[in-house]
Amino acid sequence: MEKKHNMKTEVSGTLDFNSNGSKTEERIMEASRVKMEGMGPIQVSEVDIESLVIKYHPRINVDGIDELKRSIEKCGLQEPIAVYELDKGKYAVIDGCRRLEAAKRLGWKSVPCIVHENVDQRQAAHLSYVRNMERKNLNPVEIANHLVVMKEKFGYSLKELEIKGYGSKASISQKMKILNLPGSVLDKVREGKLTIAHGLHLLELPTSEEQERWAKRILEEDLSAKKAGKLIKRYISKGKQHKEAQEVEIPEGEIPGVFMKDSRDMSELKDESVHLIVSSPPFNIGMEFEEGISFEKHIEEVKAVLKECARVLVPGGIMALDVADIHTKHSSKEITLMGHRYQEWLREHGIYLKNIIIWYKNVMPLSKRKDLLNMAEVRHTHYKIVLNFEPIYIFRKQGRREVPSEEKILASRLSKKEILELCDGVWKIQPLKTKQGHPCVHPEELPRRLIKMFSYEGDLILDPWAGSGTTIKVANELNRHAVGYERELKYKPVIMEKLGLTDGESDTEVVRTMIESVQEIRSEVQVLEGATEAGETEGDICMAKIPEDGATPVEMSLNQ
Ligand SMILES: C[S@@+](CC[C@H](N)C(=O)[O-])C[C@H]1O[C@@H](n2cnc3c(N)ncnc32)[C@H](O)[C@@H]1O
């Protein structure tokens, strides 16, 4: 059976598969017998590693080679590589690509092989497949690629492939079909994260973008192929029926989407045209934009704005309002609670309080606050709690929100991680450390979370108390349309700058930045000193106004 085969070493007597040598000829013969089934004669020889090539072999994945290398190094090559002669002196691997790679990495110059004679490329390709399938080695993508080679390169018909044991004609076609998936999705099939059945459902989607988006969803939600198939079918049929929602009309203003005017009149906006309102009204705590406004006047104004909000909000739409209570401004005796007032005012318009989120402003460790450390002498009935939080009230207008197209739903999907983060009742978000041209600028993370959570891409978002324009900026970044109202003209350059509508720094900008830097340094010093006497800024780093009414430093919120 053994003969010299134009190879480096003739096999005879006891063959050493491993340079350490302990394997016997019997082992080769045993391996050979397995290899011989249904094939022509074989030769067992040591073949020069340089003369071995890989051609039309289904196994592409060569993961774990180093492990195999270590095992061969330790225990020797357990099974010779199966090859056939491709050209004179060139041998193609039928079975043993990984072993060959490991031998190369071990620096072997030759490797024991079983050389199948009278085998052509078609037969060899088939045999490679069979050998690898026996060991359940091939992933669906390797199988699909192999089937394509068998069909396209070697001309096998589906019928012939069926006879050769590749499954039914229909299943062969399906297996090959998955190669039409986009590369990133195919990778997931290759890795075993998506099945062929998942892949086939994904192929029902018309575009590769949709296929990628749905693959992401399947993985995130751990959807079975059956469930994914159902959802995809529903998505496709909905898409066919769906009349694209009317394009949102963005009013033209001097600043696109921003009206420098009072939001008690938002006649630029049509009834039921806004999908989400994200805002922080003035709190009436003596901010620079509240000068001369009594509490009664403030309430009257807020109610008028809320009425307009109720008019423009779509049925089922959300209104997310950051409304702090008033701690000392109106009465040194007690806190003026505000949330329930908004609840009452909005209830009149069929808008109901549904959720409350606590924005926890983890500004600095409490252990660093001198005002707290000095409280040791305080009577037990007089401790002050640090005002390092603000409630965000989530209201919803009665009625059913029209569902956007499935495409928009899909594009707006939240990841599992985001859902867990957003559904937490306490949002830990660092407030801004600098004033940015306005005394109470929200950190972008706050509107970002609210917009992601309560709207879809393409929705219209409104901020009726726009301030520096944070909501508008973030909404635009999240592929939403946005509109805002701000009545203080002095904030116009601030909004323009935030929205990227100014070229370079204006003179006022330079002056503003200088003033703010001085304010920041001053306020940081004050906070760190933790002074309790009058003159300290209220709240953690509020730079807006120094209280005159003897308010304790913990009373004013950071935001306002
Ligand atoms: C709390 S600030 C909003 C800050 C904003 N969230 C930000 O991140 O910049 C409230 C803003 O509403 C404005 N405002 C108050 N009443 C208004 C009204 N009726 N119409 C329009 N703007 C108003 C104030 O001038 C102030 O800039």
The ligand as an ORCA input file, in Angstrom:
! r2SCAN-3c Opt
* xyz 0 1
  C     -35.469     77.247     33.301
  S     -35.087     78.127     31.917
  C     -34.885     76.891     30.725
  C     -33.478     76.417     30.597
  C     -33.310     75.382     29.539
  N     -33.875     74.129     29.951
  C     -31.854     75.208     29.158
  O     -31.310     74.099     29.248
  O     -31.232     76.186     28.768
  C     -36.612     78.869     31.521
  C     -36.564     79.845     30.362
  O     -37.895     80.174     30.012
  C     -37.947     81.525     29.587
  N     -39.356     81.938     29.709
  C     -40.055     82.176     30.840
  N     -41.332     82.430     30.555
  C     -41.444     82.374     29.208
  C     -42.534     82.541     28.306
  N     -43.749     82.811     28.738
  N     -42.275     82.399     26.990
  C     -41.044     82.106     26.534
  N     -39.981     81.950     27.328
  C     -40.188     82.070     28.669
  C     -36.984     82.214     30.508
  O     -36.502     83.402     29.939
  C     -35.900     81.176     30.674
  O     -34.862     81.395     29.736
*
